[in-house]
Amino acid sequence: MAASHQDLYVVYLRSATETTRPDGAECPVMVCTSYGEARRLQRLLQHGEQECVIRFQGDTGGGD
């Protein structure tokens, strides 16, 4: 029986201020089950100096 893997998209809000700590530069906002859902949330949150990024969380690659 194969294990079921679900691809997820995490929306992060980037800090408007400069930071020297990599873990403080982005704050996770929400986990989405589709890229479309993540894009809608990104459009709602993105404004002014703040930037939203989407990170894929799942198996990557392909091959033979």
Backbone bond lengths (Angstrom), bond angles and torsions (degrees), N, CA, C in turn:
res aa  C-N    CA-C-N  psi(-1)  N-CA   C-N-CA  omega(-1)  CA-C   N-CA-C  phi
1 M - - - 1.450 - - 1.520 108.88 -
2 A 1.321 117.30 125.46 1.464 121.90 -177.67 1.523 110.67 -80.22
3 A 1.315 114.60 143.59 1.462 119.48 177.24 1.523 109.21 -74.71
4 S 1.313 116.16 142.01 1.457 121.00 179.44 1.525 109.25 -89.79
5 H 1.325 116.15 125.62 1.461 121.31 178.05 1.516 108.45 -114.13
6 Q 1.312 115.57 134.27 1.450 120.21 179.41 1.517 108.85 -111.85
7 D 1.329 116.21 130.52 1.452 121.12 176.30 1.520 108.42 -82.34
8 L 1.314 116.07 134.41 1.455 121.61 -178.82 1.522 109.93 -127.01
9 Y 1.300 115.63 155.64 1.459 122.57 177.51 1.521 107.50 -125.17
10 V 1.324 115.99 122.92 1.454 120.91 -178.87 1.522 108.32 -104.62
11 V 1.331 116.11 128.28 1.460 121.81 178.22 1.526 107.60 -95.82
12 Y 1.328 115.52 126.38 1.460 122.50 179.58 1.516 109.43 -115.06
13 L 1.310 116.33 143.47 1.455 122.52 174.21 1.516 106.95 -103.42
14 R 1.329 115.93 120.93 1.460 120.13 179.69 1.517 109.68 -80.48
15 S 1.317 114.54 144.17 1.453 121.31 179.08 1.526 110.08 -66.67
16 A 1.328 116.08 139.48 1.461 120.99 178.89 1.526 110.80 -77.66
17 T 1.321 117.06 -17.02 1.456 120.60 -179.88 1.520 109.85 -103.21
18 E 1.293 115.10 151.52 1.464 119.98 177.53 1.524 109.65 -68.91
19 T 1.303 115.79 139.92 1.459 121.11 177.43 1.517 109.21 -137.67
20 T 1.318 115.48 147.45 1.458 119.63 178.43 1.517 111.33 -92.91
21 R 1.314 116.88 -10.64 1.466 121.15 179.69 1.523 109.56 -93.51
22 P 1.335 117.97 121.01 1.462 120.17 -179.95 1.527 113.15 -61.47
23 D 1.324 117.51 -34.77 1.462 119.69 -178.28 1.527 112.23 -76.18
24 G 1.318 117.24 -10.85 1.454 120.62 178.82 1.516 113.28 -99.25
25 A 1.321 117.33 -3.08 1.460 121.02 -176.73 1.522 112.46 -77.33
26 E 1.323 117.92 -30.27 1.462 121.88 -178.25 1.524 110.52 -131.57
27 C 1.311 114.60 139.95 1.462 120.77 178.99 1.530 108.77 -118.86
28 P 1.344 118.12 123.71 1.471 119.00 179.30 1.530 110.54 -66.55
29 V 1.331 115.56 136.50 1.460 120.92 -178.14 1.523 110.80 -106.70
30 M 1.350 115.91 -48.30 1.462 119.12 -175.31 1.519 110.26 -159.11
31 V 1.325 115.55 149.00 1.465 122.32 174.32 1.521 107.71 -101.13
32 C 1.339 116.29 127.68 1.468 121.75 -177.96 1.526 109.65 -116.04
33 T 1.319 116.26 150.34 1.457 120.58 -179.08 1.521 113.11 -91.71
34 S 1.331 117.13 -9.29 1.465 119.64 177.20 1.527 109.31 -139.08
35 Y 1.322 115.30 155.02 1.455 120.23 178.52 1.531 110.12 -66.15
36 G 1.315 117.01 -37.38 1.461 120.95 178.60 1.522 112.22 -59.30
37 E 1.313 116.06 -43.40 1.462 121.24 177.95 1.526 110.37 -63.29
38 A 1.338 116.44 -41.99 1.462 121.27 178.86 1.526 111.09 -63.84
39 R 1.334 117.86 -40.44 1.467 121.75 178.78 1.523 111.05 -65.12
40 R 1.325 118.06 -40.35 1.472 120.64 178.56 1.530 110.28 -62.00
41 L 1.327 116.39 -44.64 1.460 120.58 178.54 1.527 110.60 -64.34
42 Q 1.323 116.39 -41.56 1.457 120.69 179.04 1.529 110.87 -59.06
43 R 1.322 117.32 -43.86 1.471 121.36 179.32 1.533 111.47 -63.81
44 L 1.327 116.93 -36.04 1.463 120.61 179.24 1.529 112.47 -69.19
45 L 1.330 116.03 -36.09 1.460 120.47 -174.48 1.517 114.40 -89.05
46 Q 1.309 116.94 -25.03 1.460 120.56 -172.65 1.525 110.23 -77.13
47 H 1.323 115.39 120.03 1.456 120.22 177.66 1.525 110.49 -161.71
48 G 1.307 116.11 151.16 1.453 121.69 175.29 1.519 113.90 53.52
49 E 1.303 115.12 -129.34 1.459 122.15 -177.60 1.524 113.31 -79.85
50 Q 1.339 117.14 -15.53 1.454 119.81 -177.26 1.515 110.49 -84.68
51 E 1.310 114.83 144.72 1.458 121.68 -179.28 1.523 108.73 -126.96
52 C 1.317 116.26 140.90 1.458 122.17 176.29 1.514 108.88 -110.02
53 V 1.326 115.94 141.00 1.456 121.06 175.46 1.521 109.03 -126.97
54 I 1.325 115.27 152.58 1.460 121.95 178.75 1.515 107.53 -112.87
55 R 1.319 116.62 128.75 1.458 121.90 177.91 1.530 108.10 -116.49
56 F 1.324 115.52 131.56 1.457 121.78 177.38 1.518 109.21 -80.52
57 Q 1.317 116.64 131.36 1.457 122.46 176.48 1.518 108.33 -120.64
58 G 1.294 117.24 102.98 1.460 120.90 -178.74 1.506 109.54 172.26
59 D 1.303 115.69 -175.86 1.454 121.17 178.77 1.518 109.18 -69.91
60 T 1.303 115.95 135.02 1.456 120.92 176.64 1.509 109.31 -120.28
61 G 1.289 114.10 167.26 1.455 118.35 177.52 1.507 110.75 98.67
62 G 1.231 113.93 -168.19 1.459 121.04 -177.49 1.508 106.05 -177.46
63 G 1.221 115.17 -138.93 1.444 117.63 174.79 1.503 112.08 111.80
64 D 1.276 112.02 -161.91 1.465 120.15 -171.31 1.501 112.66 -82.78
